[in-house]
C-alpha cells in the first residue's frame, strides 16, 4: 500500500519536509516512489505537485493525518472536490 507522508529534510532545528509517495513498509527516511510536494513549517508554506498527488490519490494512496491537514489548509481538496465528486458518481453508477 502507498501512503502520502512527510520525509524530513533540512538541518538541525530548521526542518523542512518533503511530501512523498512511499510504501508503508519503508521507514521515514527510506526510498520514496515520488516527491509530490514540500512543506516548510517555519515559513508556513506549501508547494505541491497537483497532478502527481491526484495520480496517487486515484490509485488508492492514503495521506497520513498530517499530510491530509496540510493539503486541507492549502485548500487542495476544495479545489478538486468537483473532480472527486465526479469520480465517486462514476464508481457508484458502475456498481
mmCIF file as gemmi writes it, N, C-alpha and C atoms, coordinates in Angstrom:
data_model
loop_
_atom_site.group_PDB
_atom_site.id
_atom_site.type_symbol
_atom_site.label_atom_id
_atom_site.label_alt_id
_atom_site.label_comp_id
_atom_site.label_asym_id
_atom_site.label_entity_id
_atom_site.label_seq_id
_atom_site.pdbx_PDB_ins_code
_atom_site.Cartn_x
_atom_site.Cartn_y
_atom_site.Cartn_z
_atom_site.occupancy
_atom_site.B_iso_or_equiv
_atom_site.pdbx_formal_charge
_atom_site.auth_seq_id
_atom_site.auth_asym_id
_atom_site.pdbx_PDB_model_num
ATOM 1 N N . UNK Axp A 1 ? 0.837 -1.176 0 1 0 ? 1 A 1
ATOM 2 C CA . UNK Axp A 1 ? 0 0 0 1 0 ? 1 A 1
ATOM 3 C C . UNK Axp A 1 ? 0.89 1.25 0 1 0 ? 1 A 1
ATOM 4 N N . UNK Axp A 2 ? 0.423 2.271 -0.657 1 0 ? 2 A 1
ATOM 5 C CA . UNK Axp A 2 ? 1.178 3.523 -0.776 1 0 ? 2 A 1
ATOM 6 C C . UNK Axp A 2 ? 0.531 4.582 0.11 1 0 ? 2 A 1
ATOM 7 N N . UNK Axp A 3 ? 1.359 5.367 0.753 1 0 ? 3 A 1
ATOM 8 C CA . UNK Axp A 3 ? 0.885 6.486 1.574 1 0 ? 3 A 1
ATOM 9 C C . UNK Axp A 3 ? 1.557 7.769 1.116 1 0 ? 3 A 1
ATOM 10 N N . UNK Axp A 4 ? 0.871 8.866 1.316 1 0 ? 4 A 1
ATOM 11 C CA . UNK Axp A 4 ? 1.467 10.186 1.138 1 0 ? 4 A 1
ATOM 12 C C . UNK Axp A 4 ? 1.869 10.639 2.535 1 0 ? 4 A 1
ATOM 13 N N . UNK Axp A 5 ? 3.164 10.792 2.763 1 0 ? 5 A 1
ATOM 14 C CA . UNK Axp A 5 ? 3.614 11.174 4.09 1 0 ? 5 A 1
ATOM 15 C C . UNK Axp A 5 ? 4.811 12.094 4.023 1 0 ? 5 A 1
ATOM 16 N N . UNK Axp A 6 ? 5.234 12.591 5.189 1 0 ? 6 A 1
ATOM 17 C CA . UNK Axp A 6 ? 6.318 13.555 5.266 1 0 ? 6 A 1
ATOM 18 C C . UNK Axp A 6 ? 7.662 12.855 5.391 1 0 ? 6 A 1
ATOM 19 N N . UNK Axp A 7 ? 8.654 13.442 4.766 1 0 ? 7 A 1
ATOM 20 C CA . UNK Axp A 7 ? 10.034 12.981 4.853 1 0 ? 7 A 1
ATOM 21 C C . UNK Axp A 7 ? 10.866 14.178 5.29 1 0 ? 7 A 1
ATOM 22 N N . UNK Axp A 8 ? 11.59 14.036 6.397 1 0 ? 8 A 1
ATOM 23 C CA . UNK Axp A 8 ? 12.302 15.166 6.989 1 0 ? 8 A 1
ATOM 24 C C . UNK Axp A 8 ? 13.569 15.484 6.212 1 0 ? 8 A 1
ATOM 25 N N . UNK Axp A 9 ? 13.789 16.777 5.965 1 0 ? 9 A 1
ATOM 26 C CA . UNK Axp A 9 ? 14.994 17.277 5.306 1 0 ? 9 A 1
ATOM 27 C C . UNK Axp A 9 ? 15.436 18.518 6.069 1 0 ? 9 A 1
ATOM 28 N N . UNK Axp A 10 ? 16.502 19.127 5.609 1 0 ? 10 A 1
ATOM 29 C CA . UNK Axp A 10 ? 16.963 20.353 6.235 1 0 ? 10 A 1
ATOM 30 C C . UNK Axp A 10 ? 17.953 20.082 7.347 1 0 ? 10 A 1
ATOM 31 N N . UNK Axp A 11 ? 18.397 21.149 7.963 1 0 ? 11 A 1
ATOM 32 C CA . UNK Axp A 11 ? 19.4 20.999 9.005 1 0 ? 11 A 1
ATOM 33 C C . UNK Axp A 11 ? 18.745 20.953 10.384 1 0 ? 11 A 1
ATOM 34 N N . UNK Axp A 12 ? 19.576 20.807 11.384 1 0 ? 12 A 1
ATOM 35 C CA . UNK Axp A 12 ? 19.111 20.725 12.754 1 0 ? 12 A 1
ATOM 36 C C . UNK Axp A 12 ? 18.36 21.996 13.136 1 0 ? 12 A 1
ATOM 37 N N . UNK Axp A 13 ? 17.229 21.838 13.771 1 0 ? 13 A 1
ATOM 38 C CA . UNK Axp A 13 ? 16.379 22.939 14.231 1 0 ? 13 A 1
ATOM 39 C C . UNK Axp A 13 ? 15.764 23.752 13.088 1 0 ? 13 A 1
ATOM 40 N N . UNK Axp A 14 ? 15.97 23.375 11.85 1 0 ? 14 A 1
ATOM 41 C CA . UNK Axp A 14 ? 15.409 24.083 10.695 1 0 ? 14 A 1
ATOM 42 C C . UNK Axp A 14 ? 14.817 23.066 9.718 1 0 ? 14 A 1
ATOM 43 N N . UNK Axp A 15 ? 13.934 22.265 10.217 1 0 ? 15 A 1
ATOM 44 C CA . UNK Axp A 15 ? 13.402 21.17 9.419 1 0 ? 15 A 1
ATOM 45 C C . UNK Axp A 15 ? 12.514 21.677 8.284 1 0 ? 15 A 1
ATOM 46 N N . UNK Axp A 16 ? 12.636 21.019 7.158 1 0 ? 16 A 1
ATOM 47 C CA . UNK Axp A 16 ? 11.749 21.176 6.009 1 0 ? 16 A 1
ATOM 48 C C . UNK Axp A 16 ? 11.314 19.764 5.659 1 0 ? 16 A 1
ATOM 49 N N . UNK Axp A 17 ? 10.082 19.619 5.282 1 0 ? 17 A 1
ATOM 50 C CA . UNK Axp A 17 ? 9.559 18.286 4.99 1 0 ? 17 A 1
ATOM 51 C C . UNK Axp A 17 ? 9.161 18.172 3.534 1 0 ? 17 A 1
ATOM 52 N N . UNK Axp A 18 ? 9.503 17.05 2.935 1 0 ? 18 A 1
ATOM 53 C CA . UNK Axp A 18 ? 9.025 16.724 1.598 1 0 ? 18 A 1
ATOM 54 C C . UNK Axp A 18 ? 7.784 15.87 1.764 1 0 ? 18 A 1
ATOM 55 N N . UNK Axp A 19 ? 6.791 16.121 0.943 1 0 ? 19 A 1
ATOM 56 C CA . UNK Axp A 19 ? 5.625 15.254 0.892 1 0 ? 19 A 1
ATOM 57 C C . UNK Axp A 19 ? 5.927 14.229 -0.183 1 0 ? 19 A 1
ATOM 58 N N . UNK Axp A 20 ? 5.961 12.964 0.193 1 0 ? 20 A 1
ATOM 59 C CA . UNK Axp A 20 ? 6.364 11.912 -0.735 1 0 ? 20 A 1
ATOM 60 C C . UNK Axp A 20 ? 5.324 10.802 -0.768 1 0 ? 20 A 1
ATOM 61 N N . UNK Axp A 21 ? 5.285 10.114 -1.889 1 0 ? 21 A 1
ATOM 62 C CA . UNK Axp A 21 ? 4.526 8.881 -2.01 1 0 ? 21 A 1
ATOM 63 C C . UNK Axp A 21 ? 5.512 7.762 -1.699 1 0 ? 21 A 1
ATOM 64 N N . UNK Axp A 22 ? 5.174 6.938 -0.71 1 0 ? 22 A 1
ATOM 65 C CA . UNK Axp A 22 ? 6.116 5.936 -0.22 1 0 ? 22 A 1
ATOM 66 C C . UNK Axp A 22 ? 5.358 4.685 0.208 1 0 ? 22 A 1
ATOM 67 N N . UNK Axp A 23 ? 5.998 3.548 0.064 1 0 ? 23 A 1
ATOM 68 C CA . UNK Axp A 23 ? 5.425 2.287 0.508 1 0 ? 23 A 1
ATOM 69 C C . UNK Axp A 23 ? 5.336 2.308 2.037 1 0 ? 23 A 1
ATOM 70 N N . UNK Axp A 24 ? 4.258 1.788 2.593 1 0 ? 24 A 1
ATOM 71 C CA . UNK Axp A 24 ? 4.066 1.89 4.043 1 0 ? 24 A 1
ATOM 72 C C . UNK Axp A 24 ? 5.098 1.089 4.83 1 0 ? 24 A 1
ATOM 73 N N . UNK Axp A 25 ? 5.747 0.138 4.197 1 0 ? 25 A 1
ATOM 74 C CA . UNK Axp A 25 ? 6.75 -0.665 4.916 1 0 ? 25 A 1
ATOM 75 C C . UNK Axp A 25 ? 8.099 0.031 5.003 1 0 ? 25 A 1
ATOM 76 N N . UNK Axp A 26 ? 8.278 1.134 4.273 1 0 ? 26 A 1
ATOM 77 C CA . UNK Axp A 26 ? 9.543 1.866 4.3 1 0 ? 26 A 1
ATOM 78 C C . UNK Axp A 26 ? 9.607 2.771 5.518 1 0 ? 26 A 1
ATOM 79 N N . UNK Axp A 27 ? 10.816 3.012 5.987 1 0 ? 27 A 1
ATOM 80 C CA . UNK Axp A 27 ? 10.977 3.929 7.108 1 0 ? 27 A 1
ATOM 81 C C . UNK Axp A 27 ? 10.865 5.366 6.625 1 0 ? 27 A 1
ATOM 82 N N . UNK Axp A 28 ? 10.856 6.306 7.551 1 0 ? 28 A 1
ATOM 83 C CA . UNK Axp A 28 ? 10.616 7.712 7.208 1 0 ? 28 A 1
ATOM 84 C C . UNK Axp A 28 ? 11.644 8.242 6.226 1 0 ? 28 A 1
ATOM 85 N N . UNK Axp A 29 ? 12.899 7.894 6.42 1 0 ? 29 A 1
ATOM 86 C CA . UNK Axp A 29 ? 13.964 8.369 5.538 1 0 ? 29 A 1
ATOM 87 C C . UNK Axp A 29 ? 14.243 7.395 4.4 1 0 ? 29 A 1
ATOM 88 N N . UNK Axp A 30 ? 13.378 6.418 4.216 1 0 ? 30 A 1
ATOM 89 C CA . UNK Axp A 30 ? 13.596 5.391 3.204 1 0 ? 30 A 1
ATOM 90 C C . UNK Axp A 30 ? 13.37 5.888 1.796 1 0 ? 30 A 1
ATOM 91 N N . UNK Axp A 31 ? 13.473 4.956 0.866 1 0 ? 31 A 1
ATOM 92 C CA . UNK Axp A 31 ? 13.342 5.297 -0.552 1 0 ? 31 A 1
ATOM 93 C C . UNK Axp A 31 ? 11.884 5.583 -0.892 1 0 ? 31 A 1
ATOM 94 N N . UNK Axp A 32 ? 11.654 6.737 -1.501 1 0 ? 32 A 1
ATOM 95 C CA . UNK Axp A 32 ? 10.286 7.11 -1.863 1 0 ? 32 A 1
ATOM 96 C C . UNK Axp A 32 ? 10.014 6.771 -3.319 1 0 ? 32 A 1
ATOM 97 N N . UNK Axp A 33 ? 8.73 6.687 -3.651 1 0 ? 33 A 1
ATOM 98 C CA . UNK Axp A 33 ? 8.331 6.428 -5.03 1 0 ? 33 A 1
ATOM 99 C C . UNK Axp A 33 ? 8.427 7.703 -5.855 1 0 ? 33 A 1
ATOM 100 N N . UNK Axp A 34 ? 7.94 8.805 -5.272 1 0 ? 34 A 1
ATOM 101 C CA . UNK Axp A 34 ? 7.996 10.092 -5.973 1 0 ? 34 A 1
ATOM 102 C C . UNK Axp A 34 ? 7.813 11.218 -4.958 1 0 ? 34 A 1
ATOM 103 N N . UNK Axp A 35 ? 8.499 12.315 -5.195 1 0 ? 35 A 1
ATOM 104 C CA . UNK Axp A 35 ? 8.315 13.515 -4.387 1 0 ? 35 A 1
ATOM 105 C C . UNK Axp A 35 ? 7.137 14.287 -4.98 1 0 ? 35 A 1
ATOM 106 N N . UNK Axp A 36 ? 6.149 14.584 -4.15 1 0 ? 36 A 1
ATOM 107 C CA . UNK Axp A 36 ? 4.949 15.248 -4.669 1 0 ? 36 A 1
ATOM 108 C C . UNK Axp A 36 ? 4.714 16.627 -4.064 1 0 ? 36 A 1
ATOM 109 N N . UNK Axp A 37 ? 5.559 17.04 -3.133 1 0 ? 37 A 1
ATOM 110 C CA . UNK Axp A 37 ? 5.361 18.361 -2.563 1 0 ? 37 A 1
ATOM 111 C C . UNK Axp A 37 ? 6.418 18.711 -1.541 1 0 ? 37 A 1
ATOM 112 N N . UNK Axp A 38 ? 6.263 19.889 -0.966 1 0 ? 38 A 1
ATOM 113 C CA . UNK Axp A 38 ? 7.21 20.402 0.014 1 0 ? 38 A 1
ATOM 114 C C . UNK Axp A 38 ? 6.43 21.187 1.051 1 0 ? 38 A 1
ATOM 115 N N . UNK Axp A 39 ? 6.805 21.035 2.325 1 0 ? 39 A 1
ATOM 116 C CA . UNK Axp A 39 ? 6.157 21.769 3.408 1 0 ? 39 A 1
ATOM 117 C C . UNK Axp A 39 ? 7.227 22.376 4.294 1 0 ? 39 A 1
ATOM 118 N N . UNK Axp A 40 ? 7.152 23.687 4.459 1 0 ? 40 A 1
ATOM 119 C CA . UNK Axp A 40 ? 8.082 24.406 5.317 1 0 ? 40 A 1
ATOM 120 C C . UNK Axp A 40 ? 7.302 24.929 6.52 1 0 ? 40 A 1
ATOM 121 N N . UNK Axp A 41 ? 7.417 24.274 7.686 1 0 ? 41 A 1
ATOM 122 C CA . UNK Axp A 41 ? 6.636 24.708 8.846 1 0 ? 41 A 1
ATOM 123 C C . UNK Axp A 41 ? 7.107 26.036 9.426 1 0 ? 41 A 1
ATOM 124 N N . UNK Axp A 42 ? 8.344 26.42 9.191 1 0 ? 42 A 1
ATOM 125 C CA . UNK Axp A 42 ? 8.861 27.671 9.735 1 0 ? 42 A 1
ATOM 126 C C . UNK Axp A 42 ? 8.239 28.858 9.008 1 0 ? 42 A 1
ATOM 127 N N . UNK Axp A 43 ? 8.225 28.803 7.694 1 0 ? 43 A 1
ATOM 128 C CA . UNK Axp A 43 ? 7.615 29.873 6.895 1 0 ? 43 A 1
ATOM 129 C C . UNK Axp A 43 ? 6.141 29.607 6.623 1 0 ? 43 A 1
ATOM 130 N N . UNK Axp A 44 ? 5.673 28.43 7.022 1 0 ? 44 A 1
ATOM 131 C CA . UNK Axp A 44 ? 4.285 28.001 6.827 1 0 ? 44 A 1
ATOM 132 C C . UNK Axp A 44 ? 3.887 28.07 5.353 1 0 ? 44 A 1
ATOM 133 N N . UNK Axp A 45 ? 4.733 27.508 4.487 1 0 ? 45 A 1
ATOM 134 C CA . UNK Axp A 45 ? 4.484 27.479 3.05 1 0 ? 45 A 1
ATOM 135 C C . UNK Axp A 45 ? 4.396 26.038 2.572 1 0 ? 45 A 1
ATOM 136 N N . UNK Axp A 46 ? 3.571 25.844 1.565 1 0 ? 46 A 1
ATOM 137 C CA . UNK Axp A 46 ? 3.39 24.528 0.973 1 0 ? 46 A 1
ATOM 138 C C . UNK Axp A 46 ? 3.495 24.647 -0.535 1 0 ? 46 A 1
ATOM 139 N N . UNK Axp A 47 ? 4.262 23.77 -1.136 1 0 ? 47 A 1
ATOM 140 C CA . UNK Axp A 47 ? 4.343 23.66 -2.585 1 0 ? 47 A 1
ATOM 141 C C . UNK Axp A 47 ? 3.953 22.232 -2.928 1 0 ? 47 A 1
ATOM 142 N N . UNK Axp A 48 ? 3.043 22.065 -3.883 1 0 ? 48 A 1
ATOM 143 C CA . UNK Axp A 48 ? 2.605 20.713 -4.21 1 0 ? 48 A 1
ATOM 144 C C . UNK Axp A 48 ? 2.525 20.51 -5.714 1 0 ? 48 A 1
ATOM 145 N N . UNK Axp A 49 ? 2.838 19.301 -6.109 1 0 ? 49 A 1
ATOM 146 C CA . UNK Axp A 49 ? 2.727 18.874 -7.495 1 0 ? 49 A 1
ATOM 147 C C . UNK Axp A 49 ? 1.332 18.254 -7.639 1 0 ? 49 A 1
ATOM 148 N N . UNK Axp A 50 ? 0.368 19.064 -8.036 1 0 ? 50 A 1
ATOM 149 C CA . UNK Axp A 50 ? -1.034 18.66 -8.03 1 0 ? 50 A 1
ATOM 150 C C . UNK Axp A 50 ? -1.304 17.438 -8.905 1 0 ? 50 A 1
ATOM 151 N N . UNK Axp A 51 ? -0.794 17.369 -10.144 1 0 ? 51 A 1
ATOM 152 C CA . UNK Axp A 51 ? -1.068 16.168 -10.943 1 0 ? 51 A 1
ATOM 153 C C . UNK Axp A 51 ? -0.527 14.89 -10.294 1 0 ? 51 A 1
ATOM 154 N N . UNK Axp A 52 ? 0.618 14.968 -9.657 1 0 ? 52 A 1
ATOM 155 C CA . UNK Axp A 52 ? 1.184 13.782 -9.018 1 0 ? 52 A 1
ATOM 156 C C . UNK Axp A 52 ? 0.354 13.361 -7.814 1 0 ? 52 A 1
ATOM 157 N N . UNK Axp A 53 ? -0.097 14.333 -7.022 1 0 ? 53 A 1
ATOM 158 C CA . UNK Axp A 53 ? -0.931 13.999 -5.863 1 0 ? 53 A 1
ATOM 159 C C . UNK Axp A 53 ? -2.244 13.377 -6.32 1 0 ? 53 A 1
ATOM 160 N N . UNK Axp A 54 ? -2.866 13.954 -7.344 1 0 ? 54 A 1
ATOM 161 C CA . UNK Axp A 54 ? -4.107 13.388 -7.877 1 0 ? 54 A 1
ATOM 162 C C . UNK Axp A 54 ? -3.895 11.974 -8.394 1 0 ? 54 A 1
ATOM 163 N N . UNK Axp A 55 ? -2.778 11.756 -9.075 1 0 ? 55 A 1
ATOM 164 C CA . UNK Axp A 55 ? -2.473 10.428 -9.605 1 0 ? 55 A 1
ATOM 165 C C . UNK Axp A 55 ? -2.417 9.397 -8.482 1 0 ? 55 A 1
ATOM 166 N N . UNK Axp A 56 ? -1.696 9.717 -7.413 1 0 ? 56 A 1
ATOM 167 C CA . UNK Axp A 56 ? -1.563 8.753 -6.325 1 0 ? 56 A 1
ATOM 168 C C . UNK Axp A 56 ? -2.863 8.576 -5.553 1 0 ? 56 A 1
ATOM 169 N N . UNK Axp A 57 ? -3.644 9.642 -5.402 1 0 ? 57 A 1
ATOM 170 C CA . UNK Axp A 57 ? -4.933 9.501 -4.728 1 0 ? 57 A 1
ATOM 171 C C . UNK Axp A 57 ? -5.893 8.644 -5.554 1 0 ? 57 A 1
ATOM 172 N N . UNK Axp A 58 ? -5.845 8.786 -6.882 1 0 ? 58 A 1
ATOM 173 C CA . UNK Axp A 58 ? -6.668 7.945 -7.753 1 0 ? 58 A 1
ATOM 174 C C . UNK Axp A 58 ? -6.292 6.475 -7.632 1 0 ? 58 A 1
ATOM 175 N N . UNK Axp A 59 ? -5.013 6.213 -7.462 1 0 ? 59 A 1
ATOM 176 C CA . UNK Axp A 59 ? -4.528 4.837 -7.366 1 0 ? 59 A 1
ATOM 177 C C . UNK Axp A 59 ? -4.751 4.24 -5.987 1 0 ? 59 A 1
ATOM 178 N N . UNK Axp A 60 ? -5.3 5.025 -5.049 1 0 ? 60 A 1
ATOM 179 C CA . UNK Axp A 60 ? -5.638 4.48 -3.738 1 0 ? 60 A 1
ATOM 180 C C . UNK Axp A 60 ? -4.673 4.827 -2.625 1 0 ? 60 A 1
ATOM 181 N N . UNK Axp A 61 ? -3.753 5.745 -2.865 1 0 ? 61 A 1
ATOM 182 C CA . UNK Axp A 61 ? -2.822 6.153 -1.81 1 0 ? 61 A 1
ATOM 183 C C . UNK Axp A 61 ? -3.588 6.891 -0.718 1 0 ? 61 A 1
ATOM 184 N N . UNK Axp A 62 ? -3.2 6.651 0.53 1 0 ? 62 A 1
ATOM 185 C CA . UNK Axp A 62 ? -3.84 7.288 1.667 1 0 ? 62 A 1
ATOM 186 C C . UNK Axp A 62 ? -2.896 8.323 2.261 1 0 ? 62 A 1
ATOM 187 N N . UNK Axp A 63 ? -3.334 9.575 2.404 1 0 ? 63 A 1
ATOM 188 C CA . UNK Axp A 63 ? -2.477 10.558 3.071 1 0 ? 63 A 1
ATOM 189 C C . UNK Axp A 63 ? -2.501 10.326 4.574 1 0 ? 63 A 1
ATOM 190 N N . UNK Axp A 64 ? -1.375 10.55 5.236 1 0 ? 64 A 1
ATOM 191 C CA . UNK Axp A 64 ? -1.36 10.472 6.69 1 0 ? 64 A 1
ATOM 192 C C . UNK Axp A 64 ? -2.158 11.651 7.229 1 0 ? 64 A 1
ATOM 193 N N . UNK Axp A 65 ? -2.431 11.64 8.512 1 0 ? 65 A 1
ATOM 194 C CA . UNK Axp A 65 ? -3.208 12.711 9.115 1 0 ? 65 A 1
ATOM 195 C C . UNK Axp A 65 ? -2.576 14.072 8.93 1 0 ? 65 A 1
ATOM 196 N N . UNK Axp A 66 ? -1.266 14.139 9.115 1 0 ? 66 A 1
ATOM 197 C CA . UNK Axp A 66 ? -0.561 15.407 8.981 1 0 ? 66 A 1
ATOM 198 C C . UNK Axp A 66 ? -0.589 15.907 7.542 1 0 ? 66 A 1
ATOM 199 N N . UNK Axp A 67 ? -0.343 15.02 6.598 1 0 ? 67 A 1
ATOM 200 C CA . UNK Axp A 67 ? -0.363 15.419 5.18 1 0 ? 67 A 1
ATOM 201 C C . UNK Axp A 67 ? -1.768 15.832 4.775 1 0 ? 67 A 1
ATOM 202 N N . UNK Axp A 68 ? -2.769 15.122 5.268 1 0 ? 68 A 1
ATOM 203 C CA . UNK Axp A 68 ? -4.153 15.483 4.971 1 0 ? 68 A 1
ATOM 204 C C . UNK Axp A 68 ? -4.448 16.895 5.475 1 0 ? 68 A 1
ATOM 205 N N . UNK Axp A 69 ? -4.012 17.206 6.702 1 0 ? 69 A 1
ATOM 206 C CA . UNK Axp A 69 ? -4.227 18.541 7.262 1 0 ? 69 A 1
ATOM 207 C C . UNK Axp A 69 ? -3.499 19.613 6.454 1 0 ? 69 A 1
ATOM 208 N N . UNK Axp A 70 ? -2.277 19.318 6.02 1 0 ? 70 A 1
ATOM 209 C CA . UNK Axp A 70 ? -1.508 20.271 5.222 1 0 ? 70 A 1
ATOM 210 C C . UNK Axp A 70 ? -2.216 20.542 3.891 1 0 ? 70 A 1
ATOM 211 N N . UNK Axp A 71 ? -2.681 19.489 3.236 1 0 ? 71 A 1
ATOM 212 C CA . UNK Axp A 71 ? -3.376 19.661 1.961 1 0 ? 71 A 1
ATOM 213 C C . UNK Axp A 71 ? -4.715 20.374 2.151 1 0 ? 71 A 1
ATOM 214 N N . UNK Axp A 72 ? -5.387 20.088 3.26 1 0 ? 72 A 1
ATOM 215 C CA . UNK Axp A 72 ? -6.665 20.747 3.539 1 0 ? 72 A 1
ATOM 216 C C . UNK Axp A 72 ? -6.458 22.238 3.776 1 0 ? 72 A 1
ATOM 217 N N . UNK Axp A 73 ? -5.412 22.6 4.52 1 0 ? 73 A 1
ATOM 218 C CA . UNK Axp A 73 ? -5.124 24.014 4.771 1 0 ? 73 A 1
ATOM 219 C C . UNK Axp A 73 ? -4.706 24.73 3.491 1 0 ? 73 A 1
ATOM 220 N N . UNK Axp A 74 ? -4.098 24.002 2.569 1 0 ? 74 A 1
ATOM 221 C CA . UNK Axp A 74 ? -3.728 24.583 1.276 1 0 ? 74 A 1
ATOM 222 C C . UNK Axp A 74 ? -4.914 24.592 0.314 1 0 ? 74 A 1
ATOM 223 N N . UNK Axp A 75 ? -6.087 24.188 0.809 1 0 ? 75 A 1
ATOM 224 C CA . UNK Axp A 75 ? -7.338 24.149 0.052 1 0 ? 75 A 1
ATOM 225 C C . UNK Axp A 75 ? -7.241 23.255 -1.176 1 0 ? 75 A 1
ATOM 226 N N . UNK Axp A 76 ? -6.474 22.193 -1.064 1 0 ? 76 A 1
ATOM 227 C CA . UNK Axp A 76 ? -6.315 21.244 -2.168 1 0 ? 76 A 1
ATOM 228 C C . UNK Axp A 76 ? -7.624 20.511 -2.446 1 0 ? 76 A 1
ATOM 229 N N . UNK Axp A 77 ? -8.28 20.03 -1.379 1 0 ? 77 A 1
ATOM 230 C CA . UNK Axp A 77 ? -9.49 19.231 -1.559 1 0 ? 77 A 1
ATOM 231 C C . UNK Axp A 77 ? -10.675 20.081 -2.001 1 0 ? 77 A 1
ATOM 232 N N . UNK Axp A 78 ? -10.7 21.343 -1.612 1 0 ? 78 A 1
ATOM 233 C CA . UNK Axp A 78 ? -11.79 22.224 -2.04 1 0 ? 78 A 1
ATOM 234 C C . UNK Axp A 78 ? -11.708 22.507 -3.532 1 0 ? 78 A 1
ATOM 235 N N . UNK Axp A 79 ? -10.493 22.679 -4.047 1 0 ? 79 A 1
ATOM 236 C CA . UNK Axp A 79 ? -10.314 22.95 -5.47 1 0 ? 79 A 1
ATOM 237 C C . UNK Axp A 79 ? -10.72 21.754 -6.323 1 0 ? 79 A 1
ATOM 238 N N . UNK Axp A 80 ? -10.481 20.563 -5.811 1 0 ? 80 A 1
ATOM 239 C CA . UNK Axp A 80 ? -10.722 19.362 -6.605 1 0 ? 80 A 1
ATOM 240 C C . UNK Axp A 80 ? -11.918 18.566 -6.112 1 0 ? 80 A 1
ATOM 241 N N . UNK Axp A 81 ? -12.779 19.192 -5.317 1 0 ? 81 A 1
ATOM 242 C CA . UNK Axp A 81 ? -13.967 18.499 -4.817 1 0 ? 81 A 1
ATOM 243 C C . UNK Axp A 81 ? -14.873 18.084 -5.966 1 0 ? 81 A 1
ATOM 244 N N . UNK Axp A 82 ? -15.033 18.948 -6.96 1 0 ? 82 A 1
ATOM 245 C CA . UNK Axp A 82 ? -15.859 18.613 -8.125 1 0 ? 82 A 1
ATOM 246 C C . UNK Axp A 82 ? -15.27 17.397 -8.83 1 0 ? 82 A 1
ATOM 247 N N . UNK Axp A 83 ? -13.956 17.354 -8.934 1 0 ? 83 A 1
ATOM 248 C CA . UNK Axp A 83 ? -13.284 16.227 -9.578 1 0 ? 83 A 1
ATOM 249 C C . UNK Axp A 83 ? -13.553 14.937 -8.828 1 0 ? 83 A 1
ATOM 250 N N . UNK Axp A 84 ? -13.445 14.981 -7.494 1 0 ? 84 A 1
ATOM 251 C CA . UNK Axp A 84 ? -13.668 13.774 -6.699 1 0 ? 84 A 1
ATOM 252 C C . UNK Axp A 84 ? -15.135 13.373 -6.711 1 0 ? 84 A 1
ATOM 253 N N . UNK Axp A 85 ? -16.054 14.353 -6.725 1 0 ? 85 A 1
ATOM 254 C CA . UNK Axp A 85 ? -17.482 14.036 -6.788 1 0 ? 85 A 1
ATOM 255 C C . UNK Axp A 85 ? -17.826 13.314 -8.088 1 0 ? 85 A 1
ATOM 256 N N . UNK Axp A 86 ? -17.244 13.774 -9.21 1 0 ? 86 A 1
ATOM 257 C CA . UNK Axp A 86 ? -17.481 13.114 -10.492 1 0 ? 86 A 1
ATOM 258 C C . UNK Axp A 86 ? -16.96 11.687 -10.464 1 0 ? 86 A 1
ATOM 259 N N . UNK Axp A 87 ? -15.796 11.5 -9.861 1 0 ? 87 A 1
ATOM 260 C CA . UNK Axp A 87 ? -15.173 10.178 -9.783 1 0 ? 87 A 1
ATOM 261 C C . UNK Axp A 87 ? -16.041 9.239 -8.949 1 0 ? 87 A 1
ATOM 262 N N . UNK Axp A 88 ? -16.561 9.722 -7.832 1 0 ? 88 A 1
ATOM 263 C CA . UNK Axp A 88 ? -17.4 8.9 -6.972 1 0 ? 88 A 1
ATOM 264 C C . UNK Axp A 88 ? -18.706 8.552 -7.659 1 0 ? 88 A 1
ATOM 265 N N . UNK Axp A 89 ? -19.314 9.493 -8.394 1 0 ? 89 A 1
ATOM 266 C CA . UNK Axp A 89 ? -20.57 9.213 -9.073 1 0 ? 89 A 1
ATOM 267 C C . UNK Axp A 89 ? -20.371 8.182 -10.18 1 0 ? 89 A 1
ATOM 268 N N . UNK Axp A 90 ? -19.208 8.191 -10.851 1 0 ? 90 A 1
ATOM 269 C CA . UNK Axp A 90 ? -18.925 7.171 -11.854 1 0 ? 90 A 1
ATOM 270 C C . UNK Axp A 90 ? -18.797 5.805 -11.205 1 0 ? 90 A 1
ATOM 271 N N . UNK Axp A 91 ? -18.136 5.724 -10.056 1 0 ? 91 A 1
ATOM 272 C CA . UNK Axp A 91 ? -17.967 4.452 -9.367 1 0 ? 91 A 1
ATOM 273 C C . UNK Axp A 91 ? -19.302 3.913 -8.869 1 0 ? 91 A 1
ATOM 274 N N . UNK Axp A 92 ? -20.191 4.776 -8.415 1 0 ? 92 A 1
ATOM 275 C CA . UNK Axp A 92 ? -21.495 4.329 -7.92 1 0 ? 92 A 1
ATOM 276 C C . UNK Axp A 92 ? -22.359 3.833 -9.066 1 0 ? 92 A 1
ATOM 277 N N . UNK Axp A 93 ? -22.258 4.464 -10.233 1 0 ? 93 A 1
ATOM 278 C CA . UNK Axp A 93 ? -23.071 4.054 -11.372 1 0 ? 93 A 1
ATOM 279 C C . UNK Axp A 93 ? -22.613 2.693 -11.926 1 0 ? 93 A 1
ATOM 280 N N . UNK Axp A 94 ? -21.341 2.353 -11.722 1 0 ? 94 A 1
ATOM 281 C CA . UNK Axp A 94 ? -20.839 1.064 -12.2 1 0 ? 94 A 1
ATOM 282 C C . UNK Axp A 94 ? -21.205 -0.075 -11.27 1 0 ? 94 A 1
ATOM 283 N N . UNK Axp A 95 ? -21.601 0.228 -10.04 1 0 ? 95 A 1
ATOM 284 C CA . UNK Axp A 95 ? -21.901 -0.831 -9.067 1 0 ? 95 A 1
ATOM 285 C C . UNK Axp A 95 ? -23.276 -1.387 -9.255 1 0 ? 95 A 1
